[in-house]
C-alpha cells in the first residue's frame, strides 16, 4: 500500500486536535460550573446575579456562566468558552454580560485561574458608598495586605463606548494607581457596582468573594459600634499577613498554606 495522502494526514491531525480541544473545553466547563454553584451556596448572589469564570492559560480561553441562566439550571454543558478576543469558541449560550471584564483581566494577568463577580450585600454597600474598606482587624489583615480599594464611577464616555470592557480597564487603572499587585491583592470593589475577586483557581476566586463579603460585613458592624474606629496598627497587619503569605509563613500546613 502507498503512503497516505498528505491531506489525509492533516485531516487526521486536525481531528485529533479537535478532540483534544473538546476534552479540554469540557473539563474547563466542569470547573466553571462547579465554581458558579458555590455562589448561591455561599449566599453571595440571588436569582441570576453574579458570575464565575475559569481560565486555561495554555489555550488562552475561559469558561463562564451563561447570561441570565438561574444557578439551579446550570450544568457544565451550559457554560460558554470564550477566547481573549471575545469570540465564543464553544457552547450554545450567550456568555455573561460581564464577559468583557473577565477578558480584560485575564489578558493583563494570565497568571489568574479564575474570576468571580457577585452582588453580595455588604460588599455592594461599600461599592455604592465609593469607599475603600479600611483594615480594622486581623480578619482583614489575614487576607488582604491593605485596604480593599474601590474604583470611582466609570465616566460617561466609557459607559457609552464599551461598558463592561471599560469596567475591566478601570479595575486595572485603579490597581496601578494604588500601587497594588493583583497577584497579591485578590479583591476590589467597582464603584456603584460591586465586587470582583480572583484567584489561582475558579474555586479560590469564589472563596475570596466570600472572604471579601465577610470583611465588608465586619467593617460595617464595627462602624455601627464606633463610627470612627482606629485602623489596625501596621505592625499587627504585617504580622498577620506575613504569617500566612510571607516567605516565612507558618500558618497551616507546609504543602497547602492559605
N, C-alpha and C positions, 0 to 999 in steps of 0.2 A: 504494500500500500504506500502511496505517496505521502509526503508530509502534508499536514493540514494547511489549508489556505490561511494566509496571514489575517484575512478578515475574520475567519472563524476564531483564531487565537485572540484577537482583540475583542471580539464579541463575548467570548468566554470570560476574559478578564474583566470586562465591563459588568457582566452578570455577577461575577464574584464580588466585585466592589459594591455593586448594588445590594447584594445580600448582606455584606458586612455593614453597609450604611443603615439598612433596615434594622439589623440586630442592635447596632449601637443606638439608633434613634429610639428603639423600643425600650432599652434599658434606661435611657435618659428620661423618657416619658414616665416610666415607672417611678423613678426617683422624684421627679417633679410632682407627680400625683400624690405620692406618699407625703411629701413635704406640705403640699397645699392642704391636705386633710388635717394637718396639725393646727392650721389657723383657727377653724371653728372649735377644735378640741381644746385649745388653749384659751378660747374666748376672745380672740383678737379681732374678730370681724363677724358681722351678721349678714344674712341674705347672700348676695353675690359679691360683697365688698372685699377688696384685697386680692393679692396675687403673689405667687411664688414662682421663681424660675430656677432651673438647674442648668449649669453651663458645662459644655465639653470644650476645653481649651484646645485640644488637638484638632478637632473638626471646626472649631470656632462657630458653634451653634449652641442654642439653648432651647430647652423645652419650657413652656409657660402655660399657665391656666388660660383656658378659652374665655373670651369676653362674655359676661352676663350669665354664665352657667352656674347654677347653685352647687354648693360643695357636695351636697348629698347625691348629686348626679355625676360626680367626677369619677372617671376611670382613666387608666393610662392611655387608652385609645382616644380620649377626649383632648389630651394635651396636644399642643401645637409646637412644632420645632421650627425655629427661625434662625437665619444666619445674621451675621453682623452688618449686612447691608439692609436688613429689614425684610428680606424675602422669606416667605414661608416655604420651607423645603420638605415638610412632612406634616400631614394632618389635614382634616377636612373642616375644622372650625376656624373662625376668625380669632386671632390671638387677643389677649388682654389689651385694652386701650392704653395701658401703661407700658406696653412692649418697647416703644422707642426709648423710654427712660432706662429700662434694663439694658438695652442695646448700647447706649452711650456709656454706661458704667462698665460693662464688660469690655468694650473696645478700649477704654482708658486703662482698665486694670484687669487684664486677663488672668491674673492670679486668683480672682474670686471664683468660687464654685457655686454660689447661689445668692439670690437677692430676694428679699421679702418686702412687700408693701402692704400695710394694714391701715385700718381706721380705728385702732384701739383708743378708747375714750380719753384716758389721761394724756397719752402722747399727743393726740389731736388737740386737746385743750391747750397744751403748751405751744403747739404749732400755730393755733389760732391767735394766741396771745403774742406771737412773734418773739418768744423769749427763749434764750438758751436755758438749759436746765443746769443749775449750779451744782457743784459737788458738795453735798451737805452731810454725807455719811459714807461709811465703808462699803455699804451695798453698792453704791455708785462706783466707788474707787476700785472695787474688785473687778469691774467690767469695762470701765472707761477711764482713761488716764487724765481726763479733764472734763469740762462742761460738755453736755450734749448740745451741739450747735444747731441753731435754727436759721434757715435761709431767710432773706427778705422775700416779699411778694415778687412774683415774676412781673416784669414790665409789660405794659400793654402790647407793645410791638412784638415781644417774644411770644406772648399768648396767641396773637393773631398769625404769627409766622409758622410756628410748629410747637404747640403747647407741650406735649409730652416729651419731645426731644429736648426742648429748651429747659424743661424741668431737670433732666439729667445734666445738662450743661451747667445749670445753676448750682446743682449739688457739687459738681467738680470745682466750680469757681469759689464756692463758699469754703470747701475743704482747703483749697490752695490759699485763700485769703487768711484763714485761721491758722495756717501752718500745720494742718493735721493730715496725717497719712491714713488713707482708708485701710491700709494693711495693719494698722494699729488700732484705730478707732473705727468700729464697725456699725455706727448708727448715726443718723442725722434726722432732723425734722425739716420738712419743707413748709415754709410759711403759709398759713391759711389752708394747708392741705393735710399733711400727716407724715408719719414716719416711714423711712426706708432703712432697712438693715441688710447686712450682707455677711458672708462667712465663707469658710473653706468648702463647705457643702451647702446644699439647699436646706437640709435639716438644721444645720448650725445657724443659718440665716434666720430661720423661724424662731429658734431658741433665743437668738439675740433680740428679736422683736418682742418676745415675752419678757426678757430682761429689761428692755427699754421701757415697756409699759409699767413694770414694777418700779423702776427708778423714777419715772414721771409721777406715778401714784404716790410714792413715799414723799417726794418733794412737795406735791400739792398738800398732803396732810400735814407736813412739817410747817408749811407757810400758814395753814389754818391755825395751828397752835401758836406759832411765833412768826408774825408777818415779816420780820426782818431777821432771819436766822443767820448765825455765823457760819461761814463756809468751813468745811473740814480743813484743818491745818495741812499745809503741803507735805509735812514730814509724815503724817499719817496716810495721806493719799498715796504718796510714793511708796510707803511700806506695803500697803495692801495691793497696789498694782504690781510691784516688783516680786512679791512673794508668789504671785500666780503667773506672771508673764515675763518676768525679768530673766537675765542669764543664769541666775542662781535660784530660780523658783523652787519652792519646796512644798507648795500646796498640791494635794492629790498624789497620784502615783506617777512615777517617772515616765512610764510608757504612754500615759494618757492624761496629761495635765490639762485642766480647764480653768 
